[in-house]
């Protein structure tokens, strides 16, 4: 009785839409419980078996149906009443099942598995309605609904002489799987193209074998003493690390050539900082000392930043030409103005 506390299958709906499958489930479970004779006409089952069968039937009924058949205590009477109420559904399901069987075609499905599921669903409905579908009918339905492009393949399957529908479906499923694998291998890369290199490839240089002392004579290839044979493991560097170090060196050079303060690129010229001439450096400069002093003095004057202003003044009576606004006296050409009297010829 403990097994009856949970439902073994979907209860019968009050509309009766699942009546055909419900009838099949009830017959199988009652037979497994040894209560199959309780729903057979003119049975001689004991009262205890009838009570067990009645409990099982009511447990798998909709709540609305339970209230409608509340006074029924015999499982055979309940079984007969439900059959009279919902057995006409076979007449509703049968035309739909026949229509689906008539229009079932293999070429309308994307895969063989989908076609096989539809085939068994339709044949099950026909069987519940009293129409039996044989393996010969299922084989002929499959052969006659191949796509036109597979006409030669359909003839080859016919020549194999399948006797069961399951054998044909197994062969079609295997062929479909092989075709998918072949298509994936073809689309992985174009025809005639070489395979892609592995991403974890490494660069390796073999330093050869050698004996004795030296920089690379021992195992590891480092400086020092060592005897024996070995490969230079220091050169077995992953390509990723090698490229990363190369990029760092390039970026470091760029940073050194960039002036962060002014935001401009530094320009290095081969110019002597001692005399200002090009073509040599200050450490190799042989310019005379007095020329060096003049160059250094000119640099100091530049640092002072003396500002020079020019004012252009025009008269109203000017004819438009730029007049000479420079008015110089003779005394302006002497360092000491009192020396002008010494040279009367100039005046």
Phi, psi and omega in degrees: 000337182293333181288343182274357181286336177247152182279131181278338180204181184290130180295162179288124180287152182293337177277344179080015183292337179249027185295318184297314178289329179293319178300316180296317180295320181295316181298319181292315183289321178294324178293322178291331179274357181079022183241022183294330182285349183289342180248018178258145180295141177057045178273160180242042180288152179287163179296328180293317178294322178295322179294318178298315180296322180293319178298319181295317181295315182292330180292339181247036175241152174295152182300324177295320178292327178299317180290329179289323181251045184289330184270353182280128181242346180264127179296327180293320179295317179295321179295319180291319180295318179293325179293318178294331183279321187243358183291340179291348179295339176298325179290337178274321182284326185299313179298321178295319179294322177294321179295316179297322178293323182291325184258013177284125180222139179294325184289348180273358183247148182283333182221161178291327181296319178295319178296319180296321179296317178295323179299311182289329178294316182290317180294328177294319177296321178294322180293321178294331179273001175100003178254125183264137178246124183269170177295327178296320178295320180290322177294316181294323177298320181289315181296322185279353181245019172295156176288154183298327180292343180254031182296317179294321178295322179296321178294322178295322177292325178295322182291340178289341175068052178293139178257338181238146179293326181296326179294318179295317181295320178298320179292320179292321179295320178295316179296322179294320179294319178295322178294322178295318178295320178296321179292321178294319178294326179288324183276352181295324175202156183297158181294131180086355180277147179282152179294155180289142178292155180288146183285337182259029178291148182236156175267134184222132177238128182266119181277358179086184181252149179193160178236159174105190184260152180161185182289319185238031182276334186258185180285128181108336174073017181265176179285136179141188182261147177182147178239157175116178181257149179179168178259155180280094184286343180291341181266354178275084186247134176300142181299326181296316179292324179296314179294325180294318178294324178295320178294323179295321179295319180294318180293327178292322177295321179295321179294324179291331180271009184242129179272107182290333183288311183264351180071026181237160179280134180287138178242117181261125179242148177280081184233137181282126179280357181268313182245348179086001181271155180262161178105349178206169180255170185294328181287344178245016183287135178235023179290150181298153186293322183292329176288325177295319180296320178297320180293318179294323178294322178295327177293322180292324178293326178295324181292334181291330176068055179290131183263135181240128180243144178236127182245126179254119183240131181241144177272160180290332182269011180290142183277003179111337179281150179290118180274156178281109184269005181273121179240102183244142173259169179295329182292341180289344181269002180245145178290325177243111184301334181291349180278001182293324182292343180285344184235081183289338182293329181291323180289000000 
